Amino acid sequence: MASQHELKRYRTNLADELDSAALYETLAHVEKDTARRDVFQQLADSEREHAQVWLDKLHANGIEARLPRRSVKTHLMRALVHTFGPSFVLPAIAAIETADRNKYANQPDAARLSAEEQHHADVVQAVVDAARNGASNAESKGAQIANAESWHKGVRSGNDLRAAVLGANDGLVSNFCLIMGVAGAGTGNKAILLTGFAGLIAGACSMALGEWLSVTNARELARTQIAKEADEIEHTPDAERHELALIYQAKGIEAGEARRIASQIMRDKDKALDTLTREELGIDPAELGGNPWSAAGVSFCLFSLGAIFPVLPFLWAHGLQAILQCVALSGAGLAAVGVFTSLFNGRGALFSAFRQIVIGLIAAAFTFGVGRLLGVSIS
């Protein structure tokens, strides 16, 4: 008969495997690419088999275990998959799989499952790499060839989900601390409201300007890279033809056929430039790193969304009641940020939410204390 500790471990493992299976089944249902859909379905089936292992162990100990409910993180991830598509959340899923790849390493009765979990992490990461590099089976070598030329600098896009969460978090924490500092100094409601909205607008404008500059610089860098690539095609076509052939060889095309394709493409300089821009530099000529204005607008809105939370209570409450409501509402916002960050940090949703709340409250308490001291000394 298994001990209570072991039974608890069985239940935890069962819940984890069922969560993973549900997530992969959602990915398989939404994914339009046939090859990736098959991969996700195979992963889901494997996770179901793992879950059955732990369910059998519970049954062997005379326990008729009810299937556990899906975790908050799983519900959130599935909603994001349905809303934004698999590609939006795949980097987060890869991070979770990597964090969990050794979860069975210290469980002697799960040696086979441990090896399979490590394989799952590798598979998901391979899917992410393939999506990033535009290859179906392996990472493209175009970026590696580009790195061999000193003037090539990769233009990378970050994790959209991570950027969105951190943008809202910046607005929430910065304005929460600002308002607590002013409130600590004993300032009246009108002054606190003015400070809160000023902090929201100033911070959002600063974030938007920073994002605009970042994307604009990336676009200008991309244009410079394309111009240099065009110059190389004009003056050293043989070298560029050789690079293009190497790229196709790296994708699995036979050497002779790769050289033939490269020679055919190089006959049209515009087509050659477009192909090398995509294959070697990893740049989409139609996008060039995105639109700086839309990036700035999104950044402005995300920062404002977070920053509005601590301001709202002062619209309908006053004094200590407003401060307490501000803390409560900001704490709820911090918890939501913590749950979202758990999607890409590999930690549990409750742990991430609790940690985010504690850190945010400590920062706010510090600025409140500083405001109190300054308010007393100035008065």
Residue pairs with C-beta under 8 A, 6 or more apart in sequence:
1 61
2 10
2 57
2 61
7 58
7 61
7 63
9 107
10 54
10 57
10 58
10 61
10 65
11 54
11 58
11 65
11 68
13 50
13 54
13 104
13 110
14 51
14 54
14 55
14 58
14 65
14 67
14 68
15 68
15 71
16 100
16 103
17 47
17 48
17 50
17 51
17 54
18 47
18 48
18 51
18 67
18 68
18 70
19 70
19 71
19 73
19 74
20 43
20 44
20 47
21 44
21 45
21 47
21 48
21 51
22 44
22 70
22 74
22 78
23 74
23 77
23 78
23 81
23 93
24 40
24 41
24 43
24 44
24 47
25 40
25 41
25 44
26 77
26 78
26 81
26 82
27 40
27 44
27 81
27 86
27 93
28 37
28 38
28 40
28 41
28 44
30 81
30 82
30 85
30 86
31 37
31 40
31 86
35 136
36 86
36 127
39 123
39 127
40 86
43 120
43 123
43 124
46 116
46 120
47 120
50 113
50 116
50 117
53 110
53 113
55 65
57 109
58 64
58 65
59 65
70 78
71 349
72 339
72 349
72 350
73 339
73 342
73 343
73 348
73 349
76 339
76 340
76 343
76 349
77 89
77 92
77 93
77 343
80 88
80 89
80 161
80 343
81 88
81 89
84 160
87 131
88 160
88 161
89 161
89 343
90 124
90 127
90 128
90 131
91 128
91 159
91 161
91 162
91 344
92 159
92 161
92 162
92 343
92 344
93 124
94 121
94 124
94 125
94 127
94 128
95 344
95 345
95 346
96 343
96 344
96 346
97 117
97 120
97 121
97 124
97 125
98 121
98 125
98 346
99 345
99 346
99 347
100 117
100 121
100 346
101 117
101 118
101 120
101 121
102 114
102 117
102 118
103 114
103 117
104 110
104 111
104 113
104 114
104 117
105 114
107 114
126 138
129 135
129 139
130 136
130 137
130 138
130 139
133 139
133 140
133 142
133 143
133 282
134 140
134 278
134 282
135 251
137 252
138 250
138 251
138 252
140 247
140 250
140 251
140 279
140 282
141 246
141 247
141 250
141 251
142 247
142 250
142 279
142 280
142 281
142 282
143 154
143 280
143 282
145 243
145 246
145 247
145 280
146 152
146 154
146 280
146 281
146 282
147 154
151 225
151 228
152 225
152 280
152 281
153 221
153 225
154 281
154 282
155 218
155 221
155 222
155 225
155 281
155 282
155 283
155 289
157 289
157 290
159 344
161 340
161 343
161 344
162 344
164 298
164 302
165 337
165 340
165 341
167 207
167 298
167 299
167 302
167 303
167 306
168 302
168 303
168 305
168 306
168 337
169 306
169 337
169 341
169 356
170 203
170 207
170 303
170 306
171 200
171 203
171 204
171 207
171 302
171 303
171 304
171 305
171 306
171 307
171 308
172 306
172 307
172 309
172 310
172 330
172 333
172 334
172 337
172 360
173 306
173 334
173 360
173 363
174 199
174 203
174 307
175 196
175 199
175 200
175 203
175 306
175 307
175 308
175 309
175 310
175 311
176 309
176 310
176 326
176 330
176 360
176 363
176 364
177 363
177 364
177 366
177 367
178 195
178 196
178 199
178 367
179 192
179 195
179 196
179 199
179 310
179 311
179 314
179 326
180 310
180 323
180 326
180 364
180 365
180 367
180 368
180 371
181 367
181 368
181 370
181 371
182 191
182 192
182 195
182 371
183 192
183 323
183 326
183 368
183 371
184 367
184 368
184 369
184 370
184 371
184 372
184 375
185 371
185 372
185 374
185 375
185 378
186 372
186 375
186 379
187 195
187 375
189 314
189 318
189 319
189 322
192 314
192 322
193 311
193 314
193 315
196 307
196 310
196 311
196 314
197 311
199 307
200 303
200 304
200 307
200 308
200 311
203 303
203 307
204 299
204 300
204 301
204 303
204 304
204 307
205 300
207 299
207 300
207 302
207 303
208 296
208 297
208 299
208 300
208 303
209 296
210 299
211 292
211 295
211 296
211 298
211 299
212 292
212 293
212 295
212 296
213 292
214 295
215 289
215 290
215 291
215 292
215 295
215 296
216 292
218 288
218 289
218 290
219 288
219 289
219 290
219 292
221 289
222 281
222 283
222 288
222 289
223 288
225 277
225 281
225 283
226 273
226 277
226 281
226 283
226 285
229 240
229 273
229 276
229 277
229 280
229 281
230 269
230 273
232 239
232 240
233 240
233 266
233 269
233 272
233 273
233 276
234 269
237 266
240 266
240 272
240 276
241 259
241 262
241 263
241 266
242 262
243 276
243 280
244 261
244 262
244 265
244 266
244 272
244 275
244 276
244 279
244 280
245 255
245 258
245 259
245 261
245 262
246 258
247 279
247 280
248 257
248 258
248 261
248 262
249 255
249 258
253 261
265 271
265 272
265 275
266 272
274 285
277 283
277 285
278 284
278 285
283 289
306 333
306 337
309 329
309 330
309 332
309 333
310 326
310 329
310 330
310 333
312 329
313 322
313 323
313 325
313 326
313 329
314 322
314 326
317 325
327 361
327 364
330 360
330 364
331 357
331 360
331 361
334 353
334 356
334 357
334 360
334 361
335 353
335 354
335 356
335 357
336 353
337 356
338 349
338 352
338 353
338 354
338 355
338 356
338 357
339 349
339 352
339 353
341 352
341 356
342 348
342 349
342 351
342 352
342 353
345 352
347 355
